[in-house]
Amino acid sequence: MNIVIIGAGFTGVQLAKRLINEQNNVVLIDNDEDTIRHAGNLLDCRLIQADGNNLKTLEDAGIAKADALVTLTEDDEINMITCSMVDSVYPDLLKIARVRNYSYYMNTNEATRKHAETFSGKHRPPYGIDFMINPDIEAADAIVKAVEHGAVSDIVTFGTKFELIALQVSKGSAFDSVALKDLRKLADFKFIIVFVESGGNPALPFGDSILKAGDRIGILTETGNIARLLPLCGAKADALRNIILVGAGRIGTQVAEHLIEKNKTPFYKKIFDSAANKNMNNLVIVDSNKERSKEACDLFPNAKVLCGDITDENMVKEEGLDKFDLLIAATHNHEMNMIISAYMESLGVEKAIALVAQSQFADIARKLGVEVPIPLRDTIVDSIMSHLHGKNVTGIHTVANGAFELVECDLPSSSKFSGKALKDIAKAGEYLLLLIKKVGAEDYEIPGGNTILNAGDHLVLIEKTGNKKVLERFSGTA
């Protein structure tokens, strides 16, 4: 594919890296000399220092022969106007824009939903943008999902039945010192070990591999089984009735909106054992900015809002925050989020969810004791990559610090795997087919060796990040 990216900031560079690793042709445009120079030290692609919202610049960059345009500047209006301008000349080009403004994003989505039939063929979508990416919404959704599951891990959900949870094997737990092939004997329900991180080295599982304390494993199972799965690894989901939310900015506000409804009913009523986990009864929002604190007071009258520094131990003691069950650090200072989380846990807070910049920082955060780090920029790149792999690919989620991709895709009739049994196409160590939703079925099932793949089946598989050949085989392009 030929892809033009406007904006060589961190997200633009990370996206370019992923695309280059898949042998795509990338052109990266930015008007800042230092930014372009820095990107040039990291990337093997064509770089242009110029204004990306200039049609001549884009045509010099090869936009006429490109497959996609991705706009990632810091200015929402530039991202949107650039897509609109290009759409007027090149309507068939795929256009993706990062749009942080919540109103722009929601209004556009509402218009697209309301007039779906019109935009499906008669007219181009609003502003000519095929897909809008809002990083704050992506991050807030990930945080809320983690809270719903007791802040024991980051969660990936598939359909209505299955979830993937990443857990650390505790010393002396049932999984400690057990071979993967023998794990099934320890439970009376189905689950799949999806990946294993041992000593910082992620790998796809082999039956003879032996788990040991400290290993981090990805486990796929039905949602209702997670409560029984946790003790096998030595983990537990405690009640989260008292929550501190640090940061009343865009992401914090959206998290609070989910956690508190206007009728005082918590958004999440289920955290495994409903008898042990009653409704949330205390949410405290902390922000050091007076204006943001005042806005939070007006928006969330059912929450207590404190304007102050969460690292002020006097305030923490006076308000009893050190006795709380969960801290959510959702400020835009990602390094500070890690420090805040580690500090508050040292004072007595049970668990922490922290927004971090990327997967490499997520690993550092876990070593600091943060239960659930949310890598913001990885979620954005994953979302963009989902749209760049063609209509058959409907979702991509990186796991194991970015080492692997969980891919959701539809199996086309052109795929060489169509009509074949899983046992005949399995490739140990290269990929794993985790779930299948057969044509006409309502939800996913875990496939067996004799499961036949048919055109139209929806699949979930895990592969090494950037392994383009695997995806091509399933998507029918190879």
C-alpha positions as CSV (number, residue, x, y, z in Angstrom):
1,M,0.0,0.0,0.0
2,N,1.0,3.6,-0.5
3,I,0.1,5.8,2.5
4,V,0.6,9.5,3.1
5,I,0.7,10.6,6.7
6,I,0.5,14.3,7.7
7,G,1.9,15.0,11.1
8,A,5.3,13.5,12.3
9,G,4.6,13.6,16.0
10,F,4.8,10.6,18.2
11,T,1.7,8.9,16.8
12,G,2.6,9.7,13.2
13,V,6.1,8.1,13.7
14,Q,4.7,5.0,15.5
15,L,2.1,4.5,12.7
16,A,4.8,4.9,10.0
17,K,7.0,2.3,11.8
18,R,4.2,-0.2,11.8
19,L,3.4,0.4,8.2
20,I,7.0,0.3,7.1
21,N,7.5,-3.0,9.0
22,E,4.7,-4.4,6.8
23,Q,6.6,-3.3,3.7
24,N,4.2,-0.5,2.8
25,N,5.4,2.7,1.1
26,V,5.0,5.7,3.4
27,V,5.4,9.4,2.9
28,L,5.5,11.5,6.1
29,I,4.8,15.2,5.9
30,D,5.3,17.8,8.6
31,N,6.0,21.6,8.5
32,D,8.4,21.6,11.4
33,E,12.1,21.2,10.6
34,D,13.1,19.7,13.9
35,T,10.2,17.3,13.9
36,I,11.1,16.0,10.4
37,R,14.8,15.7,11.3
38,H,13.9,13.6,14.3
39,A,11.6,11.4,12.3
40,G,14.3,10.9,9.7
41,N,16.6,9.4,12.4
42,L,13.9,6.8,13.2
43,L,12.3,5.9,9.9
44,D,13.3,4.6,6.5
45,C,10.7,6.4,4.3
46,R,10.3,9.6,2.3
47,L,10.0,12.7,4.5
48,I,8.8,16.1,3.3
49,Q,9.0,19.3,5.3
50,A,6.0,21.3,4.1
51,D,2.4,22.2,5.0
52,G,0.4,19.1,4.6
53,N,-2.8,21.0,3.9
54,N,-1.4,22.2,0.5
55,L,-2.7,20.2,-2.5
56,K,0.4,20.8,-4.5
57,T,2.5,19.4,-1.7
58,L,0.3,16.4,-1.5
59,E,0.4,15.8,-5.2
60,D,4.2,16.1,-5.1
61,A,4.0,13.4,-2.4
62,G,2.1,11.1,-4.7
63,I,-1.4,11.5,-3.3
64,A,-2.9,10.6,-6.8
65,K,-1.5,7.1,-6.5
66,A,-1.9,6.6,-2.8
67,D,-4.2,4.2,-1.2
68,A,-4.8,6.2,2.0
69,L,-4.3,9.6,3.7
70,V,-4.0,9.8,7.5
71,T,-4.0,13.3,9.1
72,L,-2.4,13.5,12.5
73,T,-1.5,17.1,13.1
74,E,-2.2,18.7,16.5
75,D,-5.0,20.9,14.9
76,D,-8.3,19.2,14.4
77,E,-9.5,21.8,11.9
78,I,-6.4,21.2,9.7
79,N,-6.9,17.4,9.8
80,M,-10.6,17.8,8.8
81,I,-10.1,20.5,6.2
82,T,-7.2,18.6,4.6
83,C,-9.3,15.5,4.2
84,S,-12.2,17.5,2.8
85,M,-9.9,19.3,0.3
86,V,-8.4,16.0,-0.9
87,D,-11.8,14.3,-1.1
88,S,-13.0,16.9,-3.5
89,V,-10.2,15.9,-6.0
90,Y,-9.6,12.2,-5.0
91,P,-12.9,10.9,-3.6
92,D,-11.8,7.2,-3.9
93,L,-8.8,7.7,-1.6
94,L,-9.3,6.3,2.0
95,K,-9.1,9.2,4.5
96,I,-8.6,8.9,8.2
97,A,-8.4,11.9,10.6
98,R,-7.5,12.2,14.2
99,V,-10.1,14.5,15.8
100,R,-9.8,15.3,19.5
101,N,-12.7,17.8,19.7
102,Y,-15.5,15.8,21.3
103,S,-18.2,17.9,19.7
104,Y,-16.8,17.5,16.2
105,Y,-16.4,13.8,16.7
106,M,-19.9,13.1,18.1
107,N,-21.8,15.4,15.8
108,T,-20.1,13.8,12.8
109,N,-20.8,10.3,14.0
110,E,-24.4,11.2,14.8
111,A,-24.9,12.6,11.3
112,T,-23.3,9.5,9.7
113,R,-25.5,7.2,11.9
114,K,-28.7,9.2,11.2
115,H,-28.1,9.3,7.4
116,A,-26.3,5.9,7.1
117,E,-28.3,5.0,3.9
118,T,-27.3,8.3,2.2
119,F,-23.6,8.0,3.1
120,S,-23.5,4.3,2.1
121,G,-23.4,5.2,-1.6
122,K,-25.1,8.3,-2.7
123,H,-22.9,10.9,-1.0
124,R,-19.4,11.0,0.6
125,P,-19.3,11.0,4.4
126,P,-19.1,14.3,6.3
127,Y,-15.9,16.3,5.5
128,G,-14.9,13.5,3.2
129,I,-13.5,11.6,6.2
130,D,-14.0,7.8,6.0
131,F,-13.0,7.3,9.6
132,M,-12.5,9.7,12.5
133,I,-10.3,8.6,15.4
134,N,-10.8,10.2,18.8
135,P,-7.9,9.2,21.1
136,D,-9.7,10.4,24.3
137,I,-12.7,8.2,23.7
138,E,-10.5,5.2,22.9
139,A,-8.6,5.7,26.2
140,A,-11.7,6.4,28.3
141,D,-13.4,3.2,27.0
142,A,-10.3,1.2,27.9
143,I,-10.2,2.6,31.4
144,V,-13.9,2.0,32.0
145,K,-13.6,-1.6,30.7
146,A,-10.7,-2.2,33.2
147,V,-12.8,-0.8,36.1
148,E,-15.7,-3.0,35.1
149,H,-13.4,-6.0,35.5
150,G,-12.1,-5.1,38.9
151,A,-8.8,-3.5,37.7
152,V,-7.0,-6.8,37.5
153,S,-5.9,-6.4,33.9
154,D,-6.4,-4.7,30.6
155,I,-9.3,-6.4,28.7
156,V,-10.1,-7.1,25.1
157,T,-13.7,-8.1,24.4
158,F,-14.9,-10.2,21.5
159,G,-18.7,-10.4,20.8
160,T,-20.8,-10.8,23.9
161,K,-19.2,-14.0,25.3
162,F,-15.4,-13.9,25.2
163,E,-12.8,-11.8,26.7
164,L,-9.0,-11.8,26.7
165,I,-7.4,-11.0,30.1
166,A,-3.6,-10.7,30.8
167,L,-2.6,-12.0,34.2
168,Q,0.7,-12.6,36.1
169,V,1.3,-16.0,37.5
170,S,1.9,-15.7,41.3
171,K,4.3,-17.9,43.2
172,G,2.6,-21.0,44.7
173,S,-0.6,-20.5,42.5
174,A,-2.2,-23.4,40.7
175,F,-0.5,-22.4,37.4
176,D,2.9,-22.0,38.9
177,S,5.4,-24.7,37.5
178,V,2.8,-26.3,35.3
179,A,3.2,-27.2,31.6
180,L,0.7,-25.5,29.3
181,K,-0.6,-28.8,28.0
182,D,-1.6,-29.8,31.6
183,L,-3.5,-26.5,32.5
184,R,-6.8,-27.8,31.2
185,K,-6.8,-30.4,34.0
186,L,-7.0,-27.6,36.5
187,A,-10.4,-26.2,35.4
188,D,-13.7,-27.5,34.3
189,F,-14.3,-24.7,31.7
190,K,-12.7,-23.9,28.4
191,F,-9.9,-21.4,28.1
192,I,-6.9,-20.7,25.7
193,I,-3.5,-19.5,26.6
194,V,-2.9,-16.9,23.9
195,F,0.6,-15.7,24.7
196,V,3.3,-16.0,27.4
197,E,5.7,-13.3,28.5
198,S,8.6,-14.9,30.4
199,G,11.6,-12.8,31.5
200,G,10.4,-10.0,29.2
201,N,10.3,-12.3,26.1
202,P,6.8,-12.7,24.6
203,A,6.0,-15.9,22.7
204,L,3.1,-17.8,21.3
205,P,2.4,-20.9,23.5
206,F,3.7,-24.4,23.0
207,G,2.3,-27.3,25.0
208,D,5.5,-28.3,26.6
209,S,6.3,-24.8,27.9
210,I,6.2,-24.6,31.7
211,L,4.8,-21.6,33.4
212,K,6.6,-20.1,36.3
213,A,6.0,-17.4,38.9
214,G,6.3,-13.9,37.3
215,D,5.3,-15.0,33.9
216,R,2.5,-12.8,32.3
217,I,0.0,-14.8,30.3
218,G,-2.9,-13.8,28.0
219,I,-5.9,-16.0,28.6
220,L,-9.1,-16.2,26.4
221,T,-12.3,-17.5,28.0
222,E,-15.9,-16.7,28.3
223,T,-16.7,-13.7,30.5
224,G,-18.5,-15.7,33.1
225,N,-15.4,-17.9,33.7
226,I,-13.0,-15.1,34.6
227,A,-13.9,-15.1,38.3
228,R,-13.0,-18.7,38.5
229,L,-9.8,-18.2,36.4
230,L,-8.3,-15.5,38.6
231,P,-7.5,-17.7,41.6
232,L,-5.7,-20.2,39.4
233,C,-3.1,-17.5,38.7
234,G,-3.2,-16.2,42.2
235,A,-5.1,-13.0,41.4
236,K,-8.4,-11.7,42.8
237,A,-11.0,-9.1,42.0
238,D,-11.7,-6.9,45.0
239,A,-14.7,-4.6,45.4
240,L,-14.1,-1.2,44.0
241,R,-16.5,1.0,45.9
242,N,-14.2,3.9,46.6
243,I,-12.5,5.4,43.5
244,I,-10.1,8.4,43.1
245,L,-10.1,9.9,39.6
246,V,-7.0,12.1,39.0
247,G,-7.5,14.5,36.1
248,A,-10.6,16.3,35.1
249,G,-9.5,16.9,31.5
250,R,-11.1,15.4,28.4
251,I,-10.3,11.8,29.2
252,G,-11.1,12.1,32.9
253,T,-14.4,13.7,32.2
254,Q,-15.5,10.9,29.9
255,V,-14.5,8.3,32.4
256,A,-16.5,10.1,35.1
257,E,-19.5,10.3,32.8
258,H,-19.4,6.5,32.5
259,L,-18.9,5.9,36.2
260,I,-21.7,8.1,37.4
261,E,-25.1,8.3,35.9
262,K,-27.4,11.3,36.7
263,N,-29.7,9.0,38.7
264,K,-26.7,8.1,41.0
265,T,-26.7,4.6,39.5
266,P,-23.1,3.4,38.8
267,F,-22.4,2.5,35.2
268,Y,-20.8,-0.7,36.3
269,K,-22.9,-3.0,38.4
270,K,-21.1,-6.2,37.6
271,I,-17.6,-6.9,38.8
272,F,-17.6,-10.7,38.9
273,D,-19.3,-11.5,42.2
274,S,-22.3,-9.1,42.4
275,A,-22.9,-10.1,46.0
276,A,-19.4,-9.1,47.1
277,N,-19.1,-6.1,44.9
278,K,-21.9,-3.7,45.7
279,N,-22.5,-0.4,43.8
280,M,-19.8,2.3,43.9
281,N,-20.6,4.7,46.8
282,N,-17.7,7.1,46.6
283,L,-16.0,8.8,43.7
284,V,-13.5,11.6,44.3
285,I,-12.2,13.7,41.4
286,V,-8.9,15.5,41.9
287,D,-7.4,18.1,39.7
288,S,-4.9,20.9,40.4
289,N,-6.5,23.3,37.8
290,K,-9.2,25.6,39.3
291,E,-11.1,26.0,36.1
292,R,-11.2,22.2,35.4
293,S,-12.2,21.5,39.0
294,K,-15.1,24.0,38.8
295,E,-16.3,22.4,35.5
296,A,-16.2,19.0,37.2
297,C,-18.2,20.3,40.1
298,D,-20.9,21.5,37.7
299,L,-20.9,18.3,35.6
300,F,-20.8,15.8,38.5
301,P,-22.8,17.0,41.5
302,N,-22.9,13.4,42.8
303,A,-19.1,13.3,43.1
304,K,-16.7,15.0,45.5
305,V,-14.3,17.3,43.6
306,L,-11.0,18.4,45.1
307,C,-8.9,21.2,43.6
308,G,-5.4,20.3,44.7
309,D,-2.2,18.2,44.2
310,I,-2.8,14.5,44.7
311,T,0.8,14.2,45.9
312,D,0.1,16.5,48.8
313,E,0.1,14.0,51.7
314,N,-1.8,16.3,54.0
315,M,-4.7,16.4,51.6
316,V,-4.6,12.7,51.1
317,K,-4.7,12.0,54.8
318,E,-7.3,14.6,55.6
319,E,-9.7,13.2,52.9
320,G,-8.8,9.6,53.7
321,L,-7.8,8.9,50.1
322,D,-5.1,6.5,51.2
323,K,-7.9,4.1,52.2
324,F,-9.5,4.0,48.8
325,D,-9.8,0.9,46.6
326,L,-8.8,2.3,43.3
327,L,-6.8,5.2,41.8
328,I,-7.4,6.2,38.1
329,A,-4.6,8.5,36.9
330,A,-6.0,10.0,33.7
331,T,-4.0,13.2,33.3
332,H,-2.3,14.1,30.0
333,N,1.1,14.0,31.8
334,H,1.7,10.3,31.3
335,E,4.9,10.0,33.2
336,M,3.2,11.7,36.2
337,N,0.4,9.2,36.0
338,M,2.9,6.4,36.7
339,I,4.5,8.3,39.6
340,I,1.1,9.2,41.1
341,S,-0.1,5.6,40.9
342,A,3.0,4.2,42.5
343,Y,2.9,6.9,45.2
344,M,-0.7,6.4,46.1
345,E,-0.3,2.7,46.3
346,S,2.6,3.2,48.6
347,L,0.3,5.1,50.9
348,G,-2.3,2.3,51.0
349,V,-4.5,2.6,47.8
350,E,-5.2,-1.0,46.7
351,K,-5.1,-0.8,42.9
352,A,-4.2,1.7,40.2
353,I,-5.1,2.3,36.5
354,A,-2.7,4.7,34.8
355,L,-2.9,6.3,31.3
356,V,0.6,5.9,29.8
357,A,2.1,7.0,26.5
358,Q,2.9,3.6,24.9
359,S,3.4,-0.1,25.5
360,Q,7.0,0.3,26.5
361,F,6.0,2.6,29.3
362,A,3.2,0.1,30.2
363,D,5.9,-2.5,31.0
364,I,7.6,0.1,33.3
365,A,4.4,1.0,35.0
366,R,3.7,-2.7,35.8
367,K,7.1,-2.9,37.4
368,L,6.2,0.1,39.5
369,G,3.1,-1.8,40.7
370,V,0.4,-0.4,38.5
371,E,-2.2,-3.1,37.9
372,V,-3.6,-1.7,34.6
373,P,-1.5,0.7,32.4
374,I,-3.5,2.0,29.4
375,P,-1.1,2.8,26.5
376,L,-2.9,5.7,24.8
377,R,-0.9,6.0,21.6
378,D,-0.9,2.3,20.9
379,T,-4.8,2.3,21.0
380,I,-4.8,5.1,18.4
381,V,-2.3,3.3,16.1
382,D,-4.3,0.1,16.5
383,S,-7.5,1.8,15.5
384,I,-5.9,3.4,12.4
385,M,-4.3,0.1,11.4
386,S,-7.7,-1.6,11.6
387,H,-9.0,0.6,8.8
388,L,-5.9,0.4,6.6
389,H,-6.0,-3.4,6.2
390,G,-9.0,-3.4,3.9
391,K,-12.7,-4.2,4.4
392,N,-12.1,-7.8,5.5
393,V,-10.2,-6.6,8.6
394,T,-12.5,-5.2,11.2
395,G,-10.2,-4.8,14.2
396,I,-6.6,-4.9,15.4
397,H,-5.4,-4.9,19.0
398,T,-1.8,-5.1,20.0
399,V,-0.9,-7.1,23.1
400,A,2.3,-8.2,25.0
401,N,3.8,-4.8,24.8
402,G,3.1,-4.6,21.0
403,A,4.8,-7.9,20.2
404,F,1.5,-9.5,18.9
405,E,-1.6,-8.4,17.1
406,L,-5.1,-9.7,17.7
407,V,-6.8,-9.5,14.4
408,E,-10.5,-9.7,13.7
409,C,-11.3,-10.4,10.1
410,D,-13.9,-11.9,7.7
411,L,-12.7,-14.9,5.6
412,P,-13.4,-14.1,1.9
413,S,-14.0,-16.7,-0.7
414,S,-10.6,-15.8,-2.3
415,S,-8.7,-17.0,0.8
416,K,-6.8,-20.2,0.3
417,F,-8.0,-21.3,3.8
418,S,-11.7,-21.3,2.8
419,G,-13.1,-24.8,2.9
420,K,-10.2,-26.2,5.0
421,A,-10.1,-27.7,8.5
422,L,-8.2,-25.8,11.1
423,K,-5.9,-28.8,11.8
424,D,-4.8,-28.6,8.1
425,I,-3.7,-25.0,8.2
426,A,-2.4,-24.6,11.8
427,K,1.1,-23.1,12.1
428,A,2.5,-23.5,15.6
429,G,4.5,-20.5,16.7
430,E,3.4,-18.4,13.7
431,Y,-0.2,-17.7,14.5
432,L,-3.2,-19.1,16.5
433,L,-6.8,-19.1,15.4
434,L,-8.6,-18.2,18.6
435,L,-12.3,-17.7,17.8
436,I,-14.7,-18.2,15.0
437,K,-18.2,-16.8,14.4
438,K,-19.8,-19.0,11.7
439,V,-22.0,-17.4,9.0
440,G,-25.5,-16.9,10.6
441,A,-24.3,-17.5,14.1
442,E,-24.9,-14.9,16.8
443,D,-21.6,-15.1,18.7
444,Y,-18.1,-16.6,18.6
445,E,-17.1,-20.1,19.6
446,I,-13.6,-21.6,20.3
447,P,-12.8,-23.7,17.2
448,G,-11.4,-27.3,17.3
449,G,-9.0,-29.0,15.0
450,N,-11.9,-30.3,12.8
451,T,-13.6,-27.0,12.5
452,I,-14.0,-26.1,8.8
453,L,-13.5,-22.5,7.7
454,N,-16.0,-21.2,5.2
455,A,-16.2,-17.9,3.3
456,G,-18.0,-15.3,5.4
457,D,-16.9,-16.7,8.8
458,H,-15.6,-14.0,11.2
459,L,-12.3,-14.9,12.8
460,V,-10.1,-13.8,15.6
461,L,-6.4,-14.8,15.4
462,I,-3.1,-13.8,17.0
463,E,0.0,-13.2,15.0
464,K,3.4,-11.5,15.4
465,T,3.0,-7.8,14.8
466,G,3.9,-6.8,11.3
467,N,3.6,-10.4,9.9
468,K,1.9,-9.3,6.8
469,K,1.9,-12.8,5.2
470,V,-0.4,-14.3,7.8
471,L,-3.0,-11.6,7.4
472,E,-2.8,-11.9,3.6
473,R,-3.5,-15.6,3.7
474,F,-6.6,-15.1,5.8
475,S,-7.8,-11.9,4.0
476,G,-7.5,-13.5,0.6
477,T,-4.8,-11.2,-0.9
478,A,-2.2,-13.9,-1.1
